[in-house]
Amino acid sequence: MERDARNSTSTRYLVYCSYCVAALDLISAVLFAVISAVVYARHDHWTSLVALIFTIFWILIIILLLVGIWRRRLIYVRYWLFFTCLGILLDAILLLYGFTLAMSVNWEGVKITVLPFVGLAVEMTFVYVIYLFYMEIMWHEQQYHQPPPPRSRGGCDTSNMEEANPYKYMSRNERRLPKEHRERERKYKKSGKERRRQEKLELRELRRSLRRDNDSN
């Protein structure tokens, strides 16, 4: 009981943290969308339009994450994890490229380039929190869908059930009788049919003899 209470408490904290991560990610996505829309309205450049479309898709992924946390739908959480990990990988490549350019040009650019790495670390922390939530919910689903162990009823010992009924756990081929047994069973059925046929013939002969006696009298 104490272990279940601890698990429920940790799951509740993970849910709260996941909601906070989704809310912060949604705020940053909305701010990025506003900035992209303003830049596109002023300069009418295709790069701003691409950034705006990307941000709209990002917001949709975050909404899927919120639905996944609320409804415990792991596939929606998985979409967000895949999208965010891909974004982190691209950001890391671009930041490393910008960092090398800043070092080769001037040291003043190093101060400007190091700051995005802090945001990258924060984003990785968000991914870690959502990943913990994902693993926790998946563990609970596996425990919930796991079939209960077999148990006896009324104090009955079921350990010898297979010995009491050996044909229960046999396949159809294993249940087939050997050849000698099948032949013996056929002979028994055949002899039974012959006996019934012989009895019918004897009964007919008896009826005929009774009719003859009645006719003679």
C-alpha positions as YAML, in Angstrom:
chain: A
units: angstrom
residues:
- id: 1
  name: MET
  ca: [0.00, 0.00, 0.00]
- id: 2
  name: GLU
  ca: [2.79, 2.40, 0.87]
- id: 3
  name: ARG
  ca: [4.54, 1.62, -2.42]
- id: 4
  name: ASP
  ca: [1.33, 2.24, -4.40]
- id: 5
  name: ALA
  ca: [0.88, 5.56, -2.60]
- id: 6
  name: ARG
  ca: [4.43, 6.60, -3.49]
- id: 7
  name: ASN
  ca: [3.90, 5.62, -7.11]
- id: 8
  name: SER
  ca: [0.66, 7.58, -7.31]
- id: 9
  name: THR
  ca: [2.35, 10.62, -5.73]
- id: 10
  name: SER
  ca: [5.29, 10.49, -8.16]
- id: 11
  name: THR
  ca: [2.89, 10.07, -11.08]
- id: 12
  name: ARG
  ca: [0.89, 13.10, -9.92]
- id: 13
  name: TYR
  ca: [4.04, 15.21, -9.69]
- id: 14
  name: LEU
  ca: [5.11, 14.07, -13.17]
- id: 15
  name: VAL
  ca: [1.70, 15.05, -14.53]
- id: 16
  name: TYR
  ca: [1.99, 18.53, -13.02]
- id: 17
  name: CYS
  ca: [5.54, 18.94, -14.34]
- id: 18
  name: SER
  ca: [4.45, 17.74, -17.78]
- id: 19
  name: TYR
  ca: [1.65, 20.31, -17.84]
- id: 20
  name: CYS
  ca: [4.15, 23.02, -16.89]
- id: 21
  name: VAL
  ca: [6.53, 21.91, -19.64]
- id: 22
  name: ALA
  ca: [3.71, 21.94, -22.20]
- id: 23
  name: ALA
  ca: [2.56, 25.39, -21.04]
- id: 24
  name: LEU
  ca: [6.06, 26.88, -21.24]
- id: 25
  name: ASP
  ca: [6.65, 25.30, -24.63]
- id: 26
  name: LEU
  ca: [3.31, 26.66, -25.85]
- id: 27
  name: ILE
  ca: [4.18, 30.17, -24.62]
- id: 28
  name: SER
  ca: [7.52, 30.13, -26.43]
- id: 29
  name: ALA
  ca: [5.86, 28.79, -29.60]
- id: 30
  name: VAL
  ca: [3.21, 31.52, -29.54]
- id: 31
  name: LEU
  ca: [5.87, 34.22, -29.02]
- id: 32
  name: PHE
  ca: [7.91, 32.81, -31.90]
- id: 33
  name: ALA
  ca: [4.77, 32.78, -34.07]
- id: 34
  name: VAL
  ca: [4.04, 36.42, -33.23]
- id: 35
  name: ILE
  ca: [7.61, 37.46, -34.04]
- id: 36
  name: SER
  ca: [7.56, 35.51, -37.32]
- id: 37
  name: ALA
  ca: [4.22, 37.08, -38.29]
- id: 38
  name: VAL
  ca: [5.50, 40.60, -37.53]
- id: 39
  name: VAL
  ca: [8.68, 40.03, -39.52]
- id: 40
  name: TYR
  ca: [6.73, 38.59, -42.44]
- id: 41
  name: ALA
  ca: [4.29, 41.54, -42.38]
- id: 42
  name: ARG
  ca: [7.15, 44.06, -42.46]
- id: 43
  name: HIS
  ca: [9.59, 42.46, -44.89]
- id: 44
  name: ASP
  ca: [7.38, 39.97, -46.79]
- id: 45
  name: HIS
  ca: [10.24, 37.47, -47.02]
- id: 46
  name: TRP
  ca: [9.80, 33.76, -47.70]
- id: 47
  name: THR
  ca: [11.98, 32.76, -44.76]
- id: 48
  name: SER
  ca: [9.59, 34.48, -42.35]
- id: 49
  name: LEU
  ca: [6.68, 32.66, -43.98]
- id: 50
  name: VAL
  ca: [8.43, 29.30, -43.56]
- id: 51
  name: ALA
  ca: [9.15, 30.15, -39.91]
- id: 52
  name: LEU
  ca: [5.49, 31.05, -39.38]
- id: 53
  name: ILE
  ca: [4.25, 27.78, -40.93]
- id: 54
  name: PHE
  ca: [6.76, 25.83, -38.85]
- id: 55
  name: THR
  ca: [5.56, 27.59, -35.70]
- id: 56
  name: ILE
  ca: [1.92, 26.74, -36.44]
- id: 57
  name: PHE
  ca: [2.90, 23.09, -36.81]
- id: 58
  name: TRP
  ca: [4.86, 23.36, -33.55]
- id: 59
  name: ILE
  ca: [1.77, 24.71, -31.75]
- id: 60
  name: LEU
  ca: [-0.31, 21.79, -33.08]
- id: 61
  name: ILE
  ca: [2.26, 19.33, -31.74]
- id: 62
  name: ILE
  ca: [2.11, 21.00, -28.33]
- id: 63
  name: ILE
  ca: [-1.70, 20.74, -28.35]
- id: 64
  name: LEU
  ca: [-1.30, 17.03, -29.08]
- id: 65
  name: LEU
  ca: [1.03, 16.82, -26.08]
- id: 66
  name: LEU
  ca: [-1.57, 18.46, -23.84]
- id: 67
  name: VAL
  ca: [-4.23, 16.05, -25.08]
- id: 68
  name: GLY
  ca: [-1.85, 13.14, -24.52]
- id: 69
  name: ILE
  ca: [-1.17, 14.22, -20.94]
- id: 70
  name: TRP
  ca: [-4.85, 14.76, -20.22]
- id: 71
  name: ARG
  ca: [-6.16, 11.58, -21.87]
- id: 72
  name: ARG
  ca: [-3.05, 9.49, -21.15]
- id: 73
  name: ARG
  ca: [-2.57, 8.85, -24.88]
- id: 74
  name: LEU
  ca: [1.03, 7.81, -25.24]
- id: 75
  name: ILE
  ca: [1.08, 8.09, -29.01]
- id: 76
  name: TYR
  ca: [0.48, 11.86, -28.81]
- id: 77
  name: VAL
  ca: [3.28, 12.21, -26.27]
- id: 78
  name: ARG
  ca: [5.48, 10.18, -28.60]
- id: 79
  name: TYR
  ca: [4.81, 12.63, -31.43]
- id: 80
  name: TRP
  ca: [5.96, 15.54, -29.29]
- id: 81
  name: LEU
  ca: [9.08, 13.68, -28.17]
- id: 82
  name: PHE
  ca: [10.04, 12.82, -31.74]
- id: 83
  name: PHE
  ca: [9.41, 16.35, -33.00]
- id: 84
  name: THR
  ca: [11.27, 18.00, -30.11]
- id: 85
  name: CYS
  ca: [14.26, 15.66, -30.30]
- id: 86
  name: LEU
  ca: [14.53, 16.36, -34.01]
- id: 87
  name: GLY
  ca: [14.34, 20.10, -33.32]
- id: 88
  name: ILE
  ca: [17.03, 19.85, -30.63]
- id: 89
  name: LEU
  ca: [19.30, 17.99, -33.03]
- id: 90
  name: LEU
  ca: [18.89, 20.65, -35.72]
- id: 91
  name: ASP
  ca: [19.35, 23.46, -33.19]
- id: 92
  name: ALA
  ca: [22.54, 21.86, -31.91]
- id: 93
  name: ILE
  ca: [23.97, 21.60, -35.43]
- id: 94
  name: LEU
  ca: [23.11, 25.22, -36.23]
- id: 95
  name: LEU
  ca: [24.45, 26.49, -32.90]
- id: 96
  name: LEU
  ca: [27.74, 24.63, -33.30]
- id: 97
  name: TYR
  ca: [28.08, 26.03, -36.79]
- id: 98
  name: GLY
  ca: [27.35, 29.56, -35.55]
- id: 99
  name: PHE
  ca: [29.75, 29.11, -32.65]
- id: 100
  name: THR
  ca: [32.62, 28.17, -34.97]
- id: 101
  name: LEU
  ca: [31.88, 31.18, -37.16]
- id: 102
  name: ALA
  ca: [31.82, 33.50, -34.13]
- id: 103
  name: MET
  ca: [35.16, 32.20, -32.91]
- id: 104
  name: SER
  ca: [36.73, 32.66, -36.31]
- id: 105
  name: VAL
  ca: [35.36, 36.17, -36.77]
- id: 106
  name: ASN
  ca: [35.51, 37.87, -33.34]
- id: 107
  name: TRP
  ca: [35.19, 37.04, -29.65]
- id: 108
  name: GLU
  ca: [32.31, 39.41, -29.16]
- id: 109
  name: GLY
  ca: [30.09, 37.03, -31.06]
- id: 110
  name: VAL
  ca: [30.95, 34.24, -28.62]
- id: 111
  name: LYS
  ca: [28.90, 35.93, -25.91]
- id: 112
  name: ILE
  ca: [25.94, 36.15, -28.25]
- id: 113
  name: THR
  ca: [26.31, 32.58, -29.46]
- id: 114
  name: VAL
  ca: [26.66, 30.94, -26.03]
- id: 115
  name: LEU
  ca: [23.26, 32.18, -24.84]
- id: 116
  name: PRO
  ca: [21.20, 29.89, -27.13]
- id: 117
  name: PHE
  ca: [22.96, 26.88, -25.60]
- id: 118
  name: VAL
  ca: [21.15, 27.69, -22.34]
- id: 119
  name: GLY
  ca: [17.84, 27.47, -24.16]
- id: 120
  name: LEU
  ca: [18.96, 24.20, -25.69]
- id: 121
  name: ALA
  ca: [19.75, 22.80, -22.24]
- id: 122
  name: VAL
  ca: [16.33, 23.91, -20.98]
- id: 123
  name: GLU
  ca: [14.67, 22.20, -23.95]
- id: 124
  name: MET
  ca: [16.56, 18.98, -23.19]
- id: 125
  name: THR
  ca: [15.34, 19.20, -19.59]
- id: 126
  name: PHE
  ca: [11.79, 19.47, -20.89]
- id: 127
  name: VAL
  ca: [12.30, 16.38, -23.03]
- id: 128
  name: TYR
  ca: [13.65, 14.48, -20.02]
- id: 129
  name: VAL
  ca: [10.60, 15.36, -17.90]
- id: 130
  name: ILE
  ca: [8.16, 14.33, -20.65]
- id: 131
  name: TYR
  ca: [10.14, 11.12, -21.21]
- id: 132
  name: LEU
  ca: [9.83, 10.24, -17.51]
- id: 133
  name: PHE
  ca: [6.10, 10.86, -17.73]
- id: 134
  name: TYR
  ca: [5.89, 8.68, -20.85]
- id: 135
  name: MET
  ca: [7.74, 5.77, -19.20]
- id: 136
  name: GLU
  ca: [5.65, 6.06, -16.02]
- id: 137
  name: ILE
  ca: [2.33, 5.92, -17.89]
- id: 138
  name: MET
  ca: [3.56, 3.05, -20.07]
- id: 139
  name: TRP
  ca: [4.55, 1.09, -16.94]
- id: 140
  name: HIS
  ca: [1.11, 1.66, -15.41]
- id: 141
  name: GLU
  ca: [-0.58, 0.50, -18.62]
- id: 142
  name: GLN
  ca: [1.50, -2.68, -18.67]
- id: 143
  name: GLN
  ca: [0.59, -3.38, -15.05]
- id: 144
  name: TYR
  ca: [-3.08, -2.67, -15.76]
- id: 145
  name: HIS
  ca: [-3.31, -4.91, -18.83]
- id: 146
  name: GLN
  ca: [-1.28, -7.74, -17.30]
- id: 147
  name: PRO
  ca: [-3.55, -10.82, -16.78]
- id: 148
  name: PRO
  ca: [-4.01, -11.83, -13.14]
- id: 149
  name: PRO
  ca: [-2.31, -15.02, -11.97]
- id: 150
  name: PRO
  ca: [-4.53, -18.13, -11.80]
- id: 151
  name: ARG
  ca: [-5.93, -18.85, -8.38]
- id: 152
  name: SER
  ca: [-7.99, -21.62, -6.86]
- id: 153
  name: ARG
  ca: [-11.56, -21.22, -5.67]
- id: 154
  name: GLY
  ca: [-12.89, -22.47, -2.37]
- id: 155
  name: GLY
  ca: [-9.55, -23.79, -1.22]
- id: 156
  name: CYS
  ca: [-9.35, -26.19, -4.16]
- id: 157
  name: ASP
  ca: [-5.87, -27.11, -5.28]
- id: 158
  name: THR
  ca: [-5.54, -26.66, -9.04]
- id: 159
  name: SER
  ca: [-1.99, -27.91, -9.31]
- id: 160
  name: ASN
  ca: [-3.19, -31.36, -10.42]
- id: 161
  name: MET
  ca: [-5.79, -30.17, -12.91]
- id: 162
  name: GLU
  ca: [-3.63, -31.15, -15.84]
- id: 163
  name: GLU
  ca: [-3.20, -34.67, -14.41]
- id: 164
  name: ALA
  ca: [-6.95, -35.00, -13.80]
- id: 165
  name: ASN
  ca: [-7.80, -33.94, -17.35]
- id: 166
  name: PRO
  ca: [-4.77, -34.70, -19.56]
- id: 167
  name: TYR
  ca: [-6.65, -34.02, -22.82]
- id: 168
  name: LYS
  ca: [-7.39, -30.41, -21.84]
- id: 169
  name: TYR
  ca: [-3.93, -29.10, -22.68]
- id: 170
  name: MET
  ca: [-3.34, -31.41, -25.66]
- id: 171
  name: SER
  ca: [-3.55, -30.32, -29.26]
- id: 172
  name: ARG
  ca: [-5.93, -31.90, -31.75]
- id: 173
  name: ASN
  ca: [-3.22, -34.17, -33.10]
- id: 174
  name: GLU
  ca: [-2.23, -35.28, -29.63]
- id: 175
  name: ARG
  ca: [-5.82, -36.12, -28.79]
- id: 176
  name: ARG
  ca: [-6.05, -38.62, -31.63]
- id: 177
  name: LEU
  ca: [-6.06, -42.23, -30.51]
- id: 178
  name: PRO
  ca: [-3.34, -44.62, -31.65]
- id: 179
  name: LYS
  ca: [-4.00, -46.85, -34.63]
- id: 180
  name: GLU
  ca: [-4.66, -49.98, -32.57]
- id: 181
  name: HIS
  ca: [-7.22, -48.16, -30.43]
- id: 182
  name: ARG
  ca: [-8.98, -46.79, -33.50]
- id: 183
  name: GLU
  ca: [-9.18, -50.26, -35.07]
- id: 184
  name: ARG
  ca: [-10.49, -51.73, -31.82]
- id: 185
  name: GLU
  ca: [-13.10, -49.01, -31.60]
- id: 186
  name: ARG
  ca: [-14.17, -49.65, -35.19]
- id: 187
  name: LYS
  ca: [-14.45, -53.39, -34.56]
- id: 188
  name: TYR
  ca: [-16.50, -52.72, -31.45]
- id: 189
  name: LYS
  ca: [-18.85, -50.43, -33.34]
- id: 190
  name: LYS
  ca: [-19.07, -52.94, -36.21]
- id: 191
  name: SER
  ca: [-19.84, -55.83, -33.87]
- id: 192
  name: GLY
  ca: [-22.50, -53.71, -32.16]
- id: 193
  name: LYS
  ca: [-24.16, -53.01, -35.52]
- id: 194
  name: GLU
  ca: [-24.05, -56.69, -36.44]
- id: 195
  name: ARG
  ca: [-25.63, -57.67, -33.10]
- id: 196
  name: ARG
  ca: [-28.43, -55.16, -33.61]
- id: 197
  name: ARG
  ca: [-28.99, -56.42, -37.13]
- id: 198
  name: GLN
  ca: [-29.06, -60.03, -35.91]
- id: 199
  name: GLU
  ca: [-31.55, -59.11, -33.20]
- id: 200
  name: LYS
  ca: [-33.80, -57.43, -35.77]
- id: 201
  name: LEU
  ca: [-33.70, -60.54, -37.98]
- id: 202
  name: GLU
  ca: [-34.54, -62.79, -35.04]
- id: 203
  name: LEU
  ca: [-37.41, -60.51, -34.08]
- id: 204
  name: ARG
  ca: [-38.79, -60.70, -37.61]
- id: 205
  name: GLU
  ca: [-38.53, -64.48, -37.66]
- id: 206
  name: LEU
  ca: [-40.36, -64.63, -34.32]
- id: 207
  name: ARG
  ca: [-43.16, -62.43, -35.65]
- id: 208
  name: ARG
  ca: [-43.50, -64.59, -38.76]
- id: 209
  name: SER
  ca: [-43.70, -67.75, -36.70]
- id: 210
  name: LEU
  ca: [-46.38, -66.20, -34.49]
- id: 211
  name: ARG
  ca: [-48.41, -65.23, -37.56]
- id: 212
  name: ARG
  ca: [-48.16, -68.75, -38.94]
- id: 213
  name: ASP
  ca: [-49.35, -70.23, -35.67]
- id: 214
  name: ASN
  ca: [-52.32, -67.85, -35.59]
- id: 215
  name: ASP
  ca: [-53.19, -68.70, -39.21]
- id: 216
  name: SER
  ca: [-53.03, -72.48, -38.56]
- id: 217
  name: ASN
  ca: [-55.34, -72.13, -35.56]
...
